[in-house]
């Protein structure tokens, strides 16, 4: 199941609010069709609201809370405050002219995550790229855009990285295919700087970096790159992000997530230890 991209507000707040509304409706034994009729909407709109796929109108939520028997003022205020937070644009909103809606969704989820586990085949993960490396990758993807736009995209990527250095930031666990480290993106100087950067960040307590070496041949993630996002809220499921050429899949059902969790665990078993990661990075640096 894929999550349709919502707007630029707090993605996780939307998901949390939707989950709360779903629980309240189910506790009352009401169908989505009944709830939709009560707020002059379709069953499909209630479904999208409960999955956090759309923005919320205060009036709609107020009417649903009344239908669901939520009479306590404190409970109502708490849920209505979530409406305000869910509709508040994130810091990345100023880049909305650059971001396709499907990727704006990812940035919102990434911003709210507590653990990010990612496997990359083609490039160094965006959260671990240097500015020079990122600039080269972005130019490959957008060869005809003005230099000013390239720099804004680079700045956005660097801003996403800042959260990794904060006390309340997420833990990042990245597995990078050896091919991505040996692919000469931008020339020798840029690659040398990038590999040195990976050596440095690999020693940080919040970052775990592993390399899937060539020697393993076939492995658990032959299907390609993916990212698993986990959130501090216990009632939110993990989300798997799979980027495609002109869009992305957001998977949040347990039966869809489990194969990716299994693949990630297997990747981590088969990939390098911290010492092995440093050895491979050192070998490649000496070859440049």
Buried (B, 14 or more C-beta within 10 A) or exposed (E): EBBEBBBBBBBBBBBBBBBBBBEBBEEEEBEBEBBBBBBEBEBEBBBBBBBBBBBBBEEBBBBBBEBBEBEEEEEBEEBBEBBEBBBEEBEBBEBBEBBEEBBBBBBBBBBBBEBBBBBBBEBBBBBBBBBBBBBBBBBEEEEEBEEEBBEBBBEBBBEBBEBBEEEEBBBBBBBBBBEBBBEEBBEEEBBEBBBEBBBEBBEEEBBBBBBBBEEEEEBBBEEEBBBBBBBEBEEBBBBBBBBEEEEBBBBBEEEBBEEBBEBBEEBBEBBBEEEEBBBBBEEBBEEE
